[in-house]
Amino acid sequence: MPEWLNGVVSKTAIPVRVSEVRILLSPPLHMDDFTKELAVAKDIARRAGATMLQYFRVGSGEEQKADGSPVTVADKTINRMVIEELEKNFADVVIGEEESTGEYGAGRRWICDPIDGTKAYVWGVPTAMFSLGLAVDGVPVLGVAYDPFLDTMYEAVRGNGSYCNGKPIHVSQKKLSEGYVAITSSPEKTIRNAACVEYLIKHGARLAVFSGSVYKMCLVARGSFLGYLEEGISGYDTAAAHVIVEEAGGMVTGLDGAALSYLEPFKAAIFSNGVVHDALVESAKGLKKLEV
């Protein structure tokens, strides 16, 4: 247990719903603590965006990974650049979807998806984004997500709010029947998880279906979507947006409503405005869980 948690023990035993509680997972932070990290991350994001634009719709050199998902020259080029730039500035482990310098664990871990939404990128659909987060002892503390197609930069440092192009953003306060919930773009997953989809529709949610997990998460952060849930997404996908959504007033958990830890890999998550979180946890009972 980190020293800052010593003595921090709750004596309350009142049962509460997941949407009514926030667990303190990290020590109080101040922007000055991560000024350099944020500046470096944003610079890397813009360089990554330039590479994404360079290869977009002009031949991305698509290959298939062992799990059947696509990877492009741009993915690999960006991942290598991220490692090189972070190593110039910090003595931290970098966990990238295509290349890493270490594993999940305690201490400082930069977690990167060089192109989230590679399927969309390959198709020529501009919903792919760059994502880079920093976790300390398993807790995400900083996140940057960049959409180069609209030149939109999302950023957050824990305890300091969430921003889009420098302006504060906030999740919506709408109920499930009043907005959109994003789900997987995979037809196979949709068929396999029909019970989850049926629950959401039965309770009045409108569904948003497209490729790009980080894009969906950022739309939750800015209040356009009520939530997003999916089995199959990992820390690469969620690390940056985790901070961005929570700092915008939202909630991020596993499918069971428990807090996510970046000390080890995981394969599912729920992002929401908080208002609909319990309903999304309930709907997730209809998802077929994947092994990590």
N, C-alpha and C positions, 0 to 999 in steps of 0.2 A: 504493500500500500504506500503511495506517495506520502511524504512528510506532511504536506498541506492538508491531508485527509485525517491525520491523527487527531483523535478527540472529536471529530465531527461525526457524531452518532445520533441518529434520530430516535427518540423514545416514544414517538407517536405510532400507534397501531391502528389508526383509523383507516378502514378500507376506502379506496378511492378509485375512480375510473382512470384509465391511462391518459385521457385528454385533460385530466384535472391536476396532473402532477408533473413537475419538472425535477429531474434529479441533477444535482450539482456534480458534474463529471470532471471539471477542471478548475484550477485555481483562478482567482480574478485576474484578468488580463488588461493591459493598457496598450493603446496603439503603438506607443514608443517601444514596447517589447518586441514588436514584429515589423517595425518600419522598414528595415532593410529587406526582410523576407518578402513583404508585400511588394515592394518596388521591383525586386528581382523577379518575382513570380509574374508580375504584370508585363515586364519586359519580355520574358520568355513567352508569355501568351501571345503577344503581338508578333513575335518572330515566328511562332508556330502558325499563327493565322496567315502570315504571308506565304508560308510553305503550302498551307491548305489551298489558298487561292491559286498558287502557281500550278498545282496539279489538277485542280477542279475542272471537270468536263473536258480535259485535254489528254486523257490517258493516264490513269493512276497506277498502272502496273499491278493490277489486282492479283492476289494469290489466295489460296484457301488454307486456313490453319487446320490443325488436327481435329478441332471441334466443328469444322464446317463453316466457321465464320470467316469473313473476308479480312485481308490485311493488304495495305497498299505501300508503295514506295514512300508516300507522304507519312504514313504512320511510323515507319521505321526511321525515316530521316528526322522527324520531330522528336521521337523518343530518344535518339542518340544526342540530339542537340540539348534536350532537357537535362540529361545526365551530365554532359560536358559543362553546361552553364551553372548548374547547381554545385558541381564539384569545384568550380572556380571560386565559389563564394562561401560554401558551407561544408563541414565535415560530416554530412548526414547520409543515411541510407536513402537511395532512390528506388522506389518500386514502380516500374512502368509496365504497362500491359504487354509491350513487345520486348522490353529489355530492362533488367534490374541490376542493382549493385548489392542487393541483400534481400532479406525476407521481412515479413511482418514481425513485429515485436515491440518491446519497450524502447524508450528513448524517442528521438526525432526521426520521423519517417515521411519523406515526400512521396505522395502517391499520385500517379499521373496516368491519364488516358489521353494519348496524343491526338487521337480523333475518336471521340465518342459519336456513335451513329455512323460507323464506317459503311454500312449498307446504304444509307441515304447518300453518303458522299460518293460512293461508286455509282449509284443510280443518277447522280446529278441533281439530287434534291437538297437544298441548302438548310438542312436541320442538323447538320453535324457541328460539333463544338469541341474546343480544346478544354481540358480540365486538369487542374493542378491543385492539390491540397496538401497541407502539412498537418500531421498528427503527432501529438506528444503523449507518450505513454498510453497509446491506444485511443486518444481523444482528438478528433479533428479541431484545430484551433484557427486555421486560416484556409481560405479557399478562393480561387480565381477560376472563372469559367468565361471563355471568350468565343463569341460568334463573329467570325471575320466577314461573313457575308453582309451583315448589317452593322458591322463595327460596334458591337455591343459587348461591353465588359462588365461582368458581374463580379463583385468582390466582397469579402467579409473577413473580419478578424473577430474572434469570439469576445463578446462583451462590448463591441463597438458598432453594432448595427450592420445592415446589409445595404449594398449600393449597386445601382446600375448606371454606368457612365457618370458616376459621381453624385447621383441623386438617390436619396433614401428610398427603399422599396419595402413593402409590407404585404403579407399574405392577406387574403380576403377573409371576411367573417361570414360567408354564406354557408347555408346548410346543404346537405347532399342533393336535395331536389332542386337546388337553385344554380347549379353550375356543372362544370365538366370535370371528370376524373380520367386521367390518362392511364392506359393499360399497355400491355405488350403489343408490338407490331407484328409478332409472329403468329401466322394462322394456326400453326401446329399447337402452340401454347394456348391460344384462345379456345381451340376445340378441347384440348385436354383439361382446361380450367373453366369449363362451361358453367359450373356451379357458382364460381366467383362472379362471372359476367352477369349471370341471371340475377344474382343478389343485388348487384349495383343497379341494374335496369329496373328491377322490381321496386327499389327504394327511390326511384326518380332521378338517378344520376344520368347525365349524358356522357357518352364515352368518346375519348379522343384517342385515335389510333394512328401512329406514325413512328418512323424510326428516329431515335435520338433520345436516349435516357436523360442526359444532362439538360437538353433543351426542355424536356417536360418538367424536370425539377425546377429549373429557373422560372418557368411559367407559373409554378406553384408559388415560388418566392415573390414574384411580382403581382400575385393576386389574380392572374388570368385563369388558372386551374385551381380546383379545390384540393386535388391530391393526385398522387401517382403511386401505384404499387406494381411490383413485378418480382417473380421468382426468376433467378438467373442473373441478376445484376450483382456486381461485386464492388469491392472497395475502390477499384480503379474508376468505376462509374460514379460512385457516391461521395468520395472524400471531400471534394471541393464544395459540391452542392449541399452537403450535409450542413456545413457552417453557414452557407448563404441562406438556406431555408430557415434554419433555427434562428439566425440573427434577424430574419425578416418577420419573426413571430410564429413560425410554424413548428411542426414536430417531425422527427425522423426516428423510426424504430425498425426492429425486425418485424416479420409477419405476425409474431405473437405479441407485439406491443412492447417487448423488452428493448432496452437500450442496445445499440450496436457498439461493438468494440472492434477497433482496428489493430488489436494485438495479434489477431489471426484472421485468416480469410473467412468470408461469408458469401452467401449466394442469394440474398433476397432482401428487400427493404420496402418500407412504406414511407412516403413523404406526404405531408398534408398541412392544411391551414390550422390544424388543431381541433377545429369545430367538428370535422367529419372523421377524426382519427379512429374513434371507437368503431364506427360503422365500417371503415376500411379494414380494421383488424378482424372484425366479424366476417366480412366478405372473404378475407384471406384464408379462412378455414376451408374454402373451396379450391384453394390452390394445391397443386401437387408439388410438394417440396422436392428440391433437387439436392443431391449430395454435394458437399463442398469438394 
